Amino acid sequence: MNDWPDRRTGDRSERYGRGSASPQPESARAMPHIQRRPAPPQRPTVPPQSQGYDDRYQGGQPGYGNSPEPGYDSGYNTGQVYGGGGGRGGGRGGGGGDAGYVQGRPPVDWRRRIKLGALTLVVVLLVVSVSTYFWADGKLKREVDLAKVIERPEAGDGTNYLIVGSDSREGMSAEDKKRLRTGSAEGKRTDSMMILHDGSNGPTLVSLPRDSQVEIPSFKGSESGKMFPGTGRQVKLNAAYAEDGPELLVRTVEFNTGLRIDHYVEIGFGGFAQIVDAIGGVEMDIPKAFKDKKSGADFQAGKQTLNGEQSLAFVRTRYAFAGSDLDRTKNQQKFLAALASQTATPSTILNPFKLYPTMGAGLDTLIVDKDMSLWSLANMFFAMKGVTGGDGTSMNMPISGSSGGNLVWDKAKVKQLVQQLKNDEKVTVKGN
């Protein structure tokens, strides 16, 4: 469409761009008037009180609310949007929401964050637990083969552990031996022996005095594999260990009691003292003061916390007591129950600076049977903790007298005790 008037529709190129043929300059001419098209009609503005009010300004464009004056077009549009559109839900016709809100950050989803945090914590705990399990499992010395024990009695209900404290000085320096008064004897002997029965009627801890008179039965050599026939030989119980180690000790205990041993656990002098020091000592209530030059014991009556050196002296002392070995076994039972109770606490289990040194000290010197798992070891530990509480029972093997310095078991009571343990019944037999 041509905006020029009809009288100007000729060839403009003939009048413009080529100059004038006259030598005189042209006189001024009037420029043709160019008329703009009329502006389109404006939509009526909607007052704020009416429905659909939108106060957004878009340079007077049709359909966008209030312009400064009807028909005016500034040609300017910043592209910004102002108004109370109610956030994301606002827009034309929207009435709710905070005035002036354009688009902010989405609200924090705390529920999702808590779930992610809890999941992360569970994963971390799982990784730590699995790593700790394999670390501890690798430290166990599974050196005792109960498969070498012959003519074993039938298994009963519950689980029976033979717990042995040996006078092994393995890993101890000359200074340690002097400080702990262990001497420097070669090899190792049993210093204490106990049967721990873990069943449905509560744990039962039965001490076997080292001076108990027993019969050495026929057995198979743990190293040679050679068969040794039984001759009815009567010896002290700790002689069985000295003769052919843990396997013969288990065989002798089973033969003389008729009770099957499911697991074997042994710890030496050094490891015992290190465990006590790792947990910061064990609190004991000593009813009467006593001294013993051989063990180094020197205790006052009353409650006190024993360190590793003092603890070892406490459980080894026998010459200071009228009952000698029988009184010593009672002290050993009291101490082991206190050690287990004070170790299995949140302050130790949940504190890695206590837990790992304690586990490391014990596992480094612990000797167990080949079938012992960490789970079985933990069960034994917690059963030991329950000996002095609830349905727990602690006692010495029933004694009927002595013969040549050896303690003779009461066969009738021993038989009744073993039957109750096999059937996992409440123990009613009284020991010495």
C-alpha positions as CSV (number, residue, x, y, z in Angstrom):
1,M,0.0,0.0,0.0
2,N,1.4,3.4,-1.0
3,D,1.3,6.2,1.6
4,W,2.0,8.9,-1.0
5,P,-0.9,11.0,-2.4
6,D,-2.0,10.2,-5.9
7,R,-0.2,13.3,-7.3
8,R,3.0,11.9,-6.1
9,T,2.7,8.5,-7.4
10,G,5.0,9.1,-10.4
11,D,8.5,7.9,-10.8
12,R,10.3,9.4,-7.9
13,S,13.6,8.5,-9.4
14,E,13.1,11.2,-12.0
15,R,12.9,13.9,-9.4
16,Y,15.2,12.8,-6.7
17,G,18.8,11.6,-6.8
18,R,19.7,13.1,-10.2
19,G,20.0,16.8,-9.4
20,S,18.4,19.7,-11.4
21,A,18.9,20.6,-15.0
22,S,18.6,24.3,-14.3
23,P,21.7,26.3,-13.5
24,Q,19.6,28.1,-10.8
25,P,19.0,26.4,-7.6
26,E,15.5,25.2,-7.0
27,S,13.2,27.2,-4.8
28,A,12.0,25.7,-1.6
29,R,9.2,23.2,-1.9
30,A,6.6,22.1,0.5
31,M,7.1,18.5,1.8
32,P,4.1,16.3,1.2
33,H,2.1,15.6,4.3
34,I,2.1,12.0,5.4
35,Q,-0.8,10.9,7.5
36,R,-0.5,8.1,10.1
37,R,-3.1,5.5,10.4
38,P,-5.5,5.9,13.3
39,A,-4.6,4.1,16.5
40,P,-6.7,1.0,17.2
41,P,-9.3,1.4,19.9
42,Q,-8.1,0.6,23.5
43,R,-9.8,-1.9,25.7
44,P,-11.5,-0.3,28.6
45,T,-9.4,-0.5,31.8
46,V,-10.7,-2.6,34.7
47,P,-10.7,-0.9,38.1
48,P,-9.0,-2.7,41.0
49,Q,-12.4,-3.4,42.6
50,S,-13.7,-5.3,39.6
51,Q,-13.1,-9.0,38.9
52,G,-10.0,-9.9,36.9
53,Y,-8.0,-6.9,38.0
54,D,-4.4,-7.0,36.7
55,D,-2.1,-4.1,37.5
56,R,0.7,-5.3,35.3
57,Y,2.0,-2.6,32.9
58,Q,3.2,-3.5,29.4
59,G,3.5,-0.2,27.7
60,G,-0.2,0.2,26.8
61,Q,-0.4,-3.0,24.8
62,P,-3.9,-4.2,24.3
63,G,-5.2,-6.6,26.8
64,Y,-2.7,-5.7,29.6
65,G,-4.5,-3.6,32.1
66,N,-4.1,0.2,32.8
67,S,-2.0,2.4,30.4
68,P,-1.2,6.0,31.4
69,E,-3.8,7.4,29.0
70,P,-6.1,5.9,26.3
71,G,-4.5,5.5,23.0
72,Y,-1.0,6.3,24.2
73,D,1.9,4.0,23.2
74,S,5.3,4.8,24.7
75,G,6.9,2.0,22.8
76,Y,8.8,1.0,25.9
77,N,8.5,-2.3,27.7
78,T,11.1,-3.4,30.3
79,G,9.8,-7.0,30.3
80,Q,9.4,-6.9,34.1
81,V,6.3,-8.1,35.7
82,Y,4.9,-6.4,38.9
83,G,1.9,-7.2,40.8
84,G,0.2,-9.4,43.3
85,G,-0.1,-12.6,41.3
86,G,0.2,-14.7,44.4
87,G,3.6,-16.3,43.5
88,R,3.5,-19.2,41.1
89,G,-0.2,-19.5,41.3
90,G,-0.7,-15.7,40.5
91,G,-1.4,-14.3,37.1
92,R,-4.3,-12.6,35.4
93,G,-7.3,-13.0,37.6
94,G,-5.2,-14.4,40.5
95,G,-6.0,-12.6,43.8
96,G,-4.1,-14.4,46.6
97,G,-0.5,-14.4,47.7
98,D,2.0,-11.9,49.0
99,A,2.1,-8.6,47.1
100,G,5.3,-8.0,45.2
101,Y,6.3,-11.7,45.1
102,V,7.8,-12.8,41.8
103,Q,9.6,-16.1,42.1
104,G,11.6,-17.1,45.2
105,R,13.4,-20.3,46.3
106,P,11.2,-23.3,46.9
107,P,10.5,-24.1,50.6
108,V,12.9,-26.4,52.3
109,D,11.7,-30.0,52.4
110,W,12.8,-30.9,55.9
111,R,11.2,-34.3,55.8
112,R,13.3,-35.3,52.8
113,R,16.4,-33.9,54.4
114,I,15.8,-35.9,57.6
115,K,15.3,-39.1,55.6
116,L,18.5,-38.6,53.7
117,G,20.4,-37.8,56.9
118,A,19.0,-40.9,58.6
119,L,19.9,-43.1,55.6
120,T,23.4,-41.7,55.5
121,L,23.9,-42.4,59.2
122,V,22.6,-46.0,58.8
123,V,25.0,-46.6,55.9
124,V,28.0,-45.2,57.9
125,L,27.1,-47.3,60.9
126,L,26.8,-50.4,58.7
127,V,30.1,-49.8,57.1
128,V,31.8,-49.2,60.5
129,S,30.2,-52.3,62.0
130,V,31.2,-54.6,59.1
131,S,34.7,-53.2,59.1
132,T,35.0,-53.7,62.9
133,Y,33.7,-57.2,62.6
134,F,36.3,-58.3,60.1
135,W,39.0,-56.5,62.0
136,A,38.1,-58.3,65.2
137,D,37.5,-61.6,63.5
138,G,41.0,-61.5,62.0
139,K,42.6,-61.0,65.4
140,L,41.1,-64.2,66.9
141,K,43.6,-67.0,67.4
142,R,41.6,-70.1,66.5
143,E,44.3,-72.6,67.6
144,V,42.3,-75.3,69.5
145,D,40.9,-78.1,67.5
146,L,38.1,-79.8,69.5
147,A,37.7,-82.4,66.7
148,K,40.8,-84.1,68.1
149,V,39.0,-84.8,71.4
150,I,37.8,-88.4,71.4
151,E,34.8,-90.2,73.0
152,R,32.9,-87.0,73.7
153,P,29.6,-87.0,75.7
154,E,26.3,-86.1,74.1
155,A,25.4,-82.4,73.8
156,G,22.7,-81.0,76.0
157,D,20.7,-77.9,75.9
158,G,22.4,-74.5,76.1
159,T,26.1,-73.7,75.4
160,N,29.0,-74.7,77.6
161,Y,32.3,-72.7,77.5
162,L,35.5,-73.8,79.2
163,I,37.3,-70.6,80.2
164,V,41.0,-70.9,81.1
165,G,43.3,-68.3,82.5
166,S,46.9,-69.3,81.7
167,D,50.2,-68.1,83.1
168,S,51.4,-67.5,79.6
169,R,54.0,-64.8,79.4
170,E,53.9,-64.5,75.6
171,G,54.5,-61.0,74.4
172,M,55.6,-59.7,77.8
173,S,58.9,-57.9,78.2
174,A,61.2,-58.5,81.1
175,E,60.0,-55.3,82.7
176,D,56.3,-56.5,82.4
177,K,57.2,-59.8,84.0
178,K,58.9,-58.0,86.9
179,R,56.1,-55.5,87.3
180,L,53.3,-58.1,87.2
181,R,55.3,-60.6,89.3
182,T,54.7,-63.4,86.9
183,G,58.2,-64.9,87.0
184,S,60.0,-66.2,83.9
185,A,59.1,-69.8,83.8
186,E,59.1,-71.4,80.3
187,G,55.9,-72.7,78.7
188,K,52.5,-72.1,80.3
189,R,50.1,-73.7,82.8
190,T,46.5,-73.1,83.8
191,D,46.0,-70.6,86.6
192,S,42.2,-70.9,86.6
193,M,39.5,-73.0,85.0
194,M,35.8,-72.4,84.8
195,I,32.7,-73.8,83.0
196,L,30.2,-71.2,81.9
197,H,26.8,-72.6,81.0
198,D,24.6,-70.2,79.0
199,G,21.0,-71.3,78.9
200,S,17.3,-70.3,79.2
201,N,17.4,-70.4,83.0
202,G,20.2,-67.9,83.3
203,P,24.0,-68.3,83.2
204,T,25.8,-70.6,85.6
205,L,29.5,-70.2,86.3
206,V,31.2,-73.2,87.9
207,S,34.9,-72.9,89.0
208,L,37.1,-76.0,88.7
209,P,39.9,-75.6,91.3
210,R,43.3,-76.3,89.8
211,D,44.1,-78.7,92.6
212,S,41.0,-80.9,91.8
213,Q,41.9,-84.6,91.7
214,V,40.9,-86.1,88.3
215,E,41.6,-89.1,86.2
216,I,43.5,-88.8,82.9
217,P,41.5,-90.8,80.4
218,S,42.6,-92.3,77.0
219,F,43.3,-89.5,74.5
220,K,44.7,-88.7,71.1
221,G,47.9,-86.6,71.1
222,S,47.1,-83.1,69.8
223,E,50.4,-82.9,67.9
224,S,51.5,-86.5,67.3
225,G,48.0,-87.9,66.7
226,K,49.1,-91.0,68.7
227,M,46.6,-92.8,70.9
228,F,47.4,-92.9,74.6
229,P,45.3,-95.5,76.6
230,G,43.8,-94.7,79.9
231,T,45.6,-96.2,82.9
232,G,43.5,-94.7,85.7
233,R,46.2,-92.2,86.6
234,Q,45.0,-89.6,89.2
235,V,46.5,-86.1,88.9
236,K,45.7,-82.5,89.6
237,L,43.5,-81.0,86.9
238,N,46.1,-78.4,85.8
239,A,48.5,-81.3,85.0
240,A,46.3,-82.3,82.1
241,Y,46.9,-78.9,80.4
242,A,50.6,-79.1,81.1
243,E,50.8,-82.6,79.6
244,D,49.2,-82.1,76.2
245,G,47.5,-78.7,76.1
246,P,43.9,-77.5,75.7
247,E,42.7,-80.7,73.8
248,L,43.7,-83.0,76.7
249,L,42.3,-80.5,79.2
250,V,38.9,-80.6,77.4
251,R,39.0,-84.4,77.2
252,T,39.8,-84.7,80.9
253,V,37.0,-82.3,82.0
254,E,34.4,-84.0,79.8
255,F,35.5,-87.5,81.0
256,N,35.3,-86.5,84.7
257,T,32.1,-84.5,84.5
258,G,30.1,-86.1,81.6
259,L,29.4,-82.5,80.3
260,R,30.2,-81.7,76.7
261,I,32.3,-78.5,76.2
262,D,31.1,-76.5,73.1
263,H,33.8,-73.8,73.1
264,Y,37.2,-73.2,74.5
265,V,38.5,-69.7,75.5
266,E,42.0,-68.9,77.0
267,I,43.6,-65.7,78.0
268,G,47.1,-65.1,79.3
269,F,48.5,-62.8,82.0
270,G,49.5,-59.9,79.7
271,G,46.1,-59.7,77.9
272,F,44.2,-59.8,81.1
273,A,46.1,-56.8,82.6
274,Q,45.8,-54.9,79.3
275,I,42.0,-55.3,79.1
276,V,41.6,-53.8,82.6
277,D,43.9,-50.9,81.8
278,A,42.1,-50.2,78.5
279,I,38.7,-49.7,80.2
280,G,40.3,-47.5,82.9
281,G,40.2,-50.1,85.8
282,V,37.6,-52.3,87.5
283,E,35.8,-51.2,90.7
284,M,35.8,-53.9,93.4
285,D,34.4,-54.0,96.9
286,I,36.9,-55.9,99.0
287,P,35.3,-57.0,102.3
288,K,38.6,-57.6,104.1
289,A,42.2,-56.4,103.7
290,F,44.8,-58.9,102.6
291,K,48.4,-59.1,101.4
292,D,50.4,-61.7,99.5
293,K,54.1,-61.4,98.7
294,K,54.0,-64.0,95.9
295,S,51.3,-62.3,93.9
296,G,52.1,-58.8,95.0
297,A,48.6,-58.2,96.5
298,D,48.2,-55.5,99.1
299,F,44.6,-54.4,99.4
300,Q,42.7,-52.4,102.0
301,A,39.0,-53.2,102.7
302,G,36.3,-51.2,100.9
303,K,35.5,-50.0,97.4
304,Q,38.4,-49.3,95.1
305,T,39.3,-49.2,91.4
306,L,42.0,-51.8,90.5
307,N,44.3,-51.2,87.5
308,G,45.7,-54.1,85.4
309,E,48.6,-54.9,87.8
310,Q,46.4,-54.9,90.9
311,S,43.7,-56.9,89.1
312,L,46.2,-59.7,88.2
313,A,47.4,-59.8,91.8
314,F,43.8,-60.0,93.1
315,V,42.8,-63.0,90.9
316,R,46.1,-64.9,91.5
317,T,46.2,-64.6,95.3
318,R,45.6,-67.8,97.2
319,Y,48.2,-68.1,100.0
320,A,46.6,-65.2,101.9
321,F,43.3,-67.1,102.4
322,A,42.4,-70.0,104.7
323,G,40.5,-71.7,101.9
324,S,43.5,-71.3,99.5
325,D,42.4,-72.3,96.0
326,L,38.7,-72.4,96.8
327,D,38.8,-68.8,98.1
328,R,40.8,-67.7,95.1
329,T,38.2,-69.1,92.6
330,K,35.5,-67.1,94.4
331,N,37.5,-63.9,93.9
332,Q,38.1,-64.8,90.3
333,Q,34.3,-65.2,89.7
334,K,33.6,-61.9,91.4
335,F,36.2,-60.1,89.4
336,L,35.3,-61.5,86.0
337,A,31.6,-60.7,86.5
338,A,32.6,-57.1,87.5
339,L,34.9,-56.8,84.5
340,A,32.2,-57.9,82.1
341,S,29.6,-55.6,83.7
342,Q,31.8,-52.6,83.6
343,T,33.0,-53.3,80.0
344,A,29.6,-53.9,78.4
345,T,28.4,-50.3,79.0
346,P,27.4,-47.6,76.5
347,S,30.4,-45.5,77.7
348,T,32.7,-48.3,76.4
349,I,30.8,-49.7,73.4
350,L,29.9,-46.3,71.9
351,N,33.3,-44.8,72.5
352,P,35.7,-45.9,69.8
353,F,38.6,-44.5,71.9
354,K,37.7,-47.1,74.5
355,L,36.2,-49.9,72.5
356,Y,39.0,-50.5,70.1
357,P,41.9,-50.5,72.6
358,T,39.8,-52.9,74.8
359,M,39.0,-55.3,72.0
360,G,42.6,-55.1,70.7
361,A,44.0,-55.8,74.1
362,G,41.8,-58.9,74.6
363,L,41.8,-60.3,71.1
364,D,45.6,-60.1,70.8
365,T,46.1,-62.7,73.5
366,L,42.9,-64.6,73.3
367,I,43.1,-68.3,72.1
368,V,39.8,-70.0,71.1
369,D,38.7,-73.1,69.3
370,K,38.4,-73.3,65.6
371,D,34.6,-73.1,65.6
372,M,34.4,-70.0,67.8
373,S,32.7,-67.0,66.1
374,L,32.6,-63.5,67.3
375,W,28.9,-63.9,67.9
376,S,29.6,-66.9,70.2
377,L,32.3,-64.9,72.0
378,A,30.0,-62.0,72.5
379,N,27.3,-64.3,73.9
380,M,29.8,-65.7,76.4
381,F,30.8,-62.2,77.4
382,F,27.2,-61.1,78.1
383,A,26.5,-64.4,79.9
384,M,29.4,-63.6,82.1
385,K,28.0,-60.2,82.8
386,G,24.7,-61.8,83.9
387,V,26.3,-64.2,86.4
388,T,25.9,-61.9,89.4
389,G,22.5,-60.5,88.4
390,G,19.1,-61.8,87.7
391,D,18.9,-65.6,87.4
392,G,22.7,-66.0,87.3
393,T,24.5,-68.5,89.5
394,S,28.2,-68.8,90.5
395,M,29.7,-71.6,92.5
396,N,32.7,-73.9,93.0
397,M,32.6,-77.6,91.9
398,P,31.1,-79.5,94.9
399,I,33.9,-80.9,97.1
400,S,33.7,-83.9,99.4
401,G,37.1,-83.7,100.9
402,S,40.8,-83.9,100.1
403,S,43.4,-86.6,99.3
404,G,47.1,-85.9,99.5
405,G,46.6,-82.2,99.0
406,N,44.2,-82.7,96.1
407,L,40.5,-81.7,96.3
408,V,38.1,-84.6,95.8
409,W,34.8,-83.8,94.0
410,D,31.5,-84.9,95.5
411,K,30.5,-87.4,92.8
412,A,26.8,-87.5,93.7
413,K,26.4,-83.7,93.6
414,V,28.6,-83.4,90.5
415,K,26.3,-85.8,88.7
416,Q,23.2,-83.9,89.8
417,L,24.7,-80.6,88.7
418,V,25.7,-81.9,85.3
419,Q,22.2,-83.3,84.8
420,Q,20.6,-80.0,85.5
421,L,23.0,-78.2,83.2
422,K,22.4,-80.7,80.4
423,N,18.7,-80.3,80.7
424,D,19.1,-76.5,81.0
425,E,17.2,-76.6,84.4
426,K,17.5,-74.2,87.3
427,V,20.6,-75.2,89.2
428,T,19.8,-76.1,92.8
429,V,23.1,-77.9,93.7
430,K,25.3,-75.9,96.1
431,G,29.0,-75.8,95.7
432,N,31.8,-75.0,98.1
